[in-house]
């Protein structure tokens, strides 16, 4: 779940409803110990399993509430708390956010039934022993348009472009610039008022990491930093609006959107993706999720574990 920058883009203020209040970390960047990272990895594994379960039920006729229920069952099975449930003001009412088509982020699961050609973004957070794992993906419902397919591919590529910058000595601006260049180079736009964020014992910690920026600028990356990177991409204008439910963020022009996210640690050996899925944690998992979402081939040099 992303962090809002607290401002509306020019020209759409009249469309916006009050943005939900997000608790802020405010204590500065918290460098994680090896023990902290192992605990976050456990939360990340369970988050990955929940997203795999959500992905597996996506098909025409399924409701967004069905997707939420599948993820919730995984958290229950593994004794994890739901990071999103009751979060913010007004309190978020579900375990996942499920956003369809023009809904960019924070969609509230409910009775909406998916139809062929939809694209669905699912964001989930698990809390294990007080540590948060936060990740998201976008998936097509049956056959989707070429535009939808390309939008998802570019958004996923932008995530991995950002992850590749998660190395000691780089800066947050390097991450932001890599994501922006990948997205805008393909003719799409990144959202401006919602960002990636630090994560650990709190859902939103410092630093904020926008999906746009200047290479070489920003905060210096150090081992032990953990950041939820999450390109949020629009096929049309970057402007957004918030619906009457005070949570669902939509493309102001009704264009398609996509969203991918991983929780990633900076280590001496390079980026460590904490929310990918390793085979063996659950007998039913291990094939499919990683190939699409967290496959090692997607980002050469990105570590599954720090070396």
C-alpha angles and dihedrals in degrees: 000000000000132000120244122226092216099240138096123231115251114274100023104068090108091059095052128098120202109295114237113260110252119203108238129218095223096170096096126247114335114210110214125226123225088262091051091051093050089052091048089050090057090051089046093052092053091046088054091050091050091051091048089054091048092050092050094060096048109116139117112298096025117122124230086242089059089056091051092048092053092054093043091055091056092052090049092048092053096041094245126146121234109248094201102044109105092000122147131352118325088031110250107246103211145051095242137026111236115192124182129205108311091018103101103186144338097040112169113231114240145124098323110126120216120237133199111284098027120128117215129202116202122190122186138175128195126193118208121176089343096308124116130224115192127185142145142188140186121227136184124239105226114307113003132189122271088247091055092047093049092046091055093046093050093047091051091047089051090054091054091045088057093045090054088063093056096106134120111272094027120106134230088251089062089058093046094046093049091053093045094048092050093050101040092042087063093050098257132113135237121224114254106200101049123062148180115262148192114274136188127109087358128050092232119034132153137312111059110211114196122202090241132051150108124293114242093026131099134039120347112247115236133183110273096036113129121197134177103222113198125170109203107194134189126201090212135022118353091231118113140187134201120233128231091269086070092231113062112091114202137183104264091222094046094247125150119273138193136195133192126175141178133178106233133185126210109228135170087254094052135265117347114202105216097185102054119109125250119202115251103042090096126016093223095053139065105083125077105011097071095040090059104028112018107015114152091227090064093071116025111212095023111128126225086199128015112261 
